[in-house]
Amino acid sequence: MDACSESRQRKDGAFHFPVFHRKHPCVDEDPSTIHAASVSDAGTVIGNDKIHQGKYFMAIRLGTPAVFNLVTIDTGSTLSWVNCKRCRIRCHEQAAEAGPKLDPHRSATYRHVGCSDEDCLDIQADNGVPYGCVDETDTCLYGLRYGSQYSAGKLGRDRLALGDNYTIVDDFVFGCSEDDMFYGLEAGVIGLGDKRYSFFNQMARLTTYNAFAYCFPGDHRAEVFYALAEAIASAMQDKAYYREYGRKVCFRPAGGEPVNWRSLPTVQMQLLRATLELPPENVFHQQSTDRICLAFQSNDAAGVPDVQILGNKALRSFRVVYDLQKMTFGFQARAC
C-alpha cells in the first residue's frame, strides 16, 4: 500500500480520513488513475495551486459506481455539496484534477431527499431558504451562500466512500449543485459544521462516541533546505550579519559595510562516501556590495517537488566525475 492509499478505522471506533494541501504529488497524477483509495492517507494533507491556493482538500467517492472528487474542507459551513451534471443555470468550471462531475442518474444508490423530510426542513431553515420543492418528484431544493458565492440545487442521498478500506457512509446527505457562483475549481465542499447533517455528524453514525479533531499542516516540505537556511543564518549572525526575510534568504552586514567574502562561512555537504566542502562563492551570490543571498532554494520553489538538486552554482570550479562502469561519481575541488 503506497503513501497515498491508506485509510482505516481504529479499534476504538475512530476513523482516519484524508485531507490534502497544495503541492502534494498525489494530486498531480493523471486524474484517470486517481481514486479516493489512492489519495486517502491517514493524516495526509495536500492541495494544488492549479485548483486553488490556500484551500485544503479531501478526496471522496460518491455513488455506485463511485465517482472520485476533490472537495474543499470548510469549517465555516455545514452542508456538503458537489458539482452535478445537467447544470440547470450555470455551474463553475471543474478542474480535471478534481475528478468528473457527479451524474446522479447514473448512480444506483442515489435517491432524492423528500420535501417533508427532516433533513430538508432543517437545511432550508438553517440556511434561510424559503420552502423549495419540486412537487412532481417530491425533491427538496437547497440554497446556501458564502459571501458573494453561492450554490443551489437538489438535496440527495448517496453512498460516500473513503479510503482503500472503503469506509462507507450509506445515505450520506449532500447537495447536488445545479447552479452556483463559486471561485474555486474543485468539485465542491465538505462542511465540517455542527449541524445534524454535517460531515462529522453523519460519520458519527458509524461510531460509538461523538468527537473529532483535525490538523491542517503547513506546506513546507523541502526539509533539507530549511535546515540549511537556519544553520547558515546562525553562522552569519555570529559574523555580525543580519537576515532579511522574504522569498529569498539574504543577509547584510550589520554595520552597513561591504560584504567581506573571506569572513563568510563554508558549507559541508555530507554525502554517502564523501564530504563536499563548498566555499562561500559557491554558497552565496552577490546582489549588491552590501547584500548577499543564499544560492540555494527549496525544491518546491525551484519547481521540482520531492527532488534534491545540486545546482551549477554550488558546483562551480568542481570537476564532477561520473564512473559509469562502477556506477559512482566524485568531485575534484578547484579543478577549473
Disulfide bonds with the S-S distance in Angstrom:
Cys4-Cys26 1.79
Cys84-Cys176 1.90
Cys87-Cys91 2.21
Cys115-Cys133 1.70
Cys120-Cys140 2.08
Cys250-Cys293 1.87
